[in-house]
Amino acid sequence: MRKIFVVAGVGLLLACSVFGQQPAAPKGPPPPPTNLHSNTAAPADLSDLLQANIRGMWAAFRDKKKQSYADYLWDDYQAVEEDANGERNKLRVLREVDESVVNDYMLQAFQVDSLGPDAALVTYENFIKFPPKSAVRFEKIFISEIWLKRHGQWKAWRYQATRVK
């Protein structure tokens, strides 16, 4: 049930950011369609900052540096991971840091879209490598995260990962 609320909340947040800022329709023929990404792309400096934060967050996770990893997450952080085990809060995610068997990873295909002055949606791919004797050696996941700026700091607020076969 919580998963449904998270997905509905993300959808509502996206809908509000898109529909809440559209100007009134002018009289006459409609304008040609526009690319949504071109209207919401975050400034380059914000994109660079969030990519650096995500890279730092994954390095802390791989290296099992729990406090460093925690510093990238808001206290009300929620995650839905690719393992189908449901939603996790910040405390549960931090407990999983010690159990991680991530050997290495490769982050790519970043897209950062502004949801307002203090919110951004970041999507990217991660190719994860596990130890040689693991049941699963490699995993590719698509990730969507919502980052919020509070008290002058950008931190992760929501995380959704989907395994790619």
C-alpha positions in Angstrom: 0.0 0.0 0.0 2.8 2.4 0.8 4.3 1.7 -2.6 1.1 2.8 -4.3 1.2 6.1 -2.2 4.8 6.7 -3.2 4.1 6.2 -6.9 1.0 8.3 -6.7 2.8 11.0 -4.9 5.6 11.1 -7.5 3.0 11.2 -10.2 1.2 14.0 -8.5 4.4 16.0 -8.0 5.3 15.6 -11.7 1.8 16.5 -12.8 1.7 19.6 -10.6 5.1 20.8 -12.0 4.0 20.3 -15.6 0.3 21.4 -15.5 0.6 24.0 -12.8 2.8 26.3 -14.8 1.2 26.1 -18.2 -0.1 29.5 -19.6 -3.7 29.9 -20.7 -4.3 28.5 -24.1 -4.2 31.3 -26.8 -7.0 31.7 -29.3 -6.4 30.2 -32.7 -4.6 27.1 -33.9 -2.6 25.2 -31.2 1.2 25.6 -31.3 3.3 22.7 -32.5 4.1 20.2 -29.7 7.2 20.8 -27.7 9.7 18.4 -26.1 8.9 18.3 -22.3 12.6 17.8 -21.5 13.6 21.0 -23.2 11.2 22.9 -20.8 12.3 21.2 -17.6 16.0 20.6 -18.1 17.9 21.7 -15.0 20.7 24.3 -15.3 24.1 22.7 -16.0 25.5 23.7 -12.5 22.6 21.9 -10.7 23.0 18.9 -13.0 26.7 18.7 -12.3 26.1 19.1 -8.5 23.4 16.3 -8.4 25.5 14.0 -10.5 28.5 14.5 -8.2 26.3 13.8 -5.2 24.9 10.6 -6.7 28.4 9.5 -7.6 29.6 10.2 -4.0 26.5 8.4 -2.6 27.2 5.3 -4.6 30.9 5.3 -3.7 30.0 5.5 0.0 27.5 2.6 -0.4 30.1 0.5 -2.2 32.8 1.3 0.4 30.3 0.7 3.3 30.8 4.2 4.7 27.4 4.4 6.4 27.7 7.9 7.8 28.9 9.3 4.5 26.0 7.6 2.7 23.5 8.9 5.3 24.7 12.4 4.7 23.2 12.3 1.2 19.7 11.3 2.4 17.0 13.4 4.0 15.6 11.9 7.3 12.2 11.3 5.5 13.9 9.4 2.6 12.0 6.5 1.1 13.3 3.9 -1.4 11.7 1.3 -3.5 14.5 -1.0 -4.8 14.6 -3.5 -7.7 14.3 -6.6 -5.4 10.5 -6.3 -5.0 10.8 -6.3 -1.2 8.8 -3.1 -0.8 9.5 0.4 0.4 12.4 1.2 2.7 12.9 4.2 5.0 16.3 5.8 5.7 17.1 3.6 8.7 16.4 0.4 6.8 18.5 1.5 3.9 21.4 2.4 6.2 21.2 -1.1 7.8 21.6 -2.6 4.3 24.9 -0.7 3.7 26.8 -3.2 5.9 25.3 -6.1 3.9 26.2 -4.8 0.5 28.2 -7.0 -1.8 28.6 -4.4 -4.6 32.2 -4.7 -6.0 31.9 -1.9 -8.5 29.4 0.0 -10.5 29.1 2.3 -13.6 26.7 5.2 -13.6 25.6 6.6 -17.0 22.9 8.3 -19.0 22.1 11.0 -16.4 19.1 13.3 -17.0 18.3 16.0 -14.5 14.9 17.7 -14.8 13.9 20.6 -12.6 10.6 20.2 -10.7 10.8 23.7 -9.3 13.5 25.9 -7.6 14.1 23.3 -4.8 13.3 20.0 -6.4 14.7 17.9 -9.2 14.1 14.5 -10.8 17.3 12.6 -11.7 17.2 9.5 -13.8 20.2 7.4 -14.7 21.4 3.8 -15.3 23.7 1.8 -13.1 25.6 -1.3 -14.2 26.5 -3.1 -10.9 29.2 -5.7 -10.6 29.1 -8.3 -7.7 31.9 -10.6 -6.4 33.0 -13.4 -8.8 31.3 -16.2 -6.7 28.0 -14.4 -6.4 24.9 -16.0 -7.8 24.3 -12.9 -9.9 27.5 -11.3 -11.3 26.1 -8.3 -13.0 22.9 -6.2 -12.7 21.7 -3.3 -14.8 19.1 -1.0 -13.1 17.3 2.1 -14.2 17.0 4.6 -11.3 14.7 7.7 -10.7 15.4 9.9 -7.7 13.8 13.1 -6.4 16.3 15.4 -4.8 15.1 18.3 -2.6 16.9 21.4 -1.5 16.2 22.2 2.2 18.2 24.6 4.4 20.5 25.2 1.4 21.4 21.6 0.9 20.5 19.1 -1.9 19.8 15.6 -0.7 17.9 12.5 -1.9 14.3 12.3 -0.9 12.8 9.5 -3.0 14.5 6.5 -4.9 12.9 4.1 -7.3 15.0 1.4 -9.1 13.9 -1.0 -11.8 16.0 -4.1 -12.9 16.6 -4.4 -16.6 16.9 -7.9 -18.0 
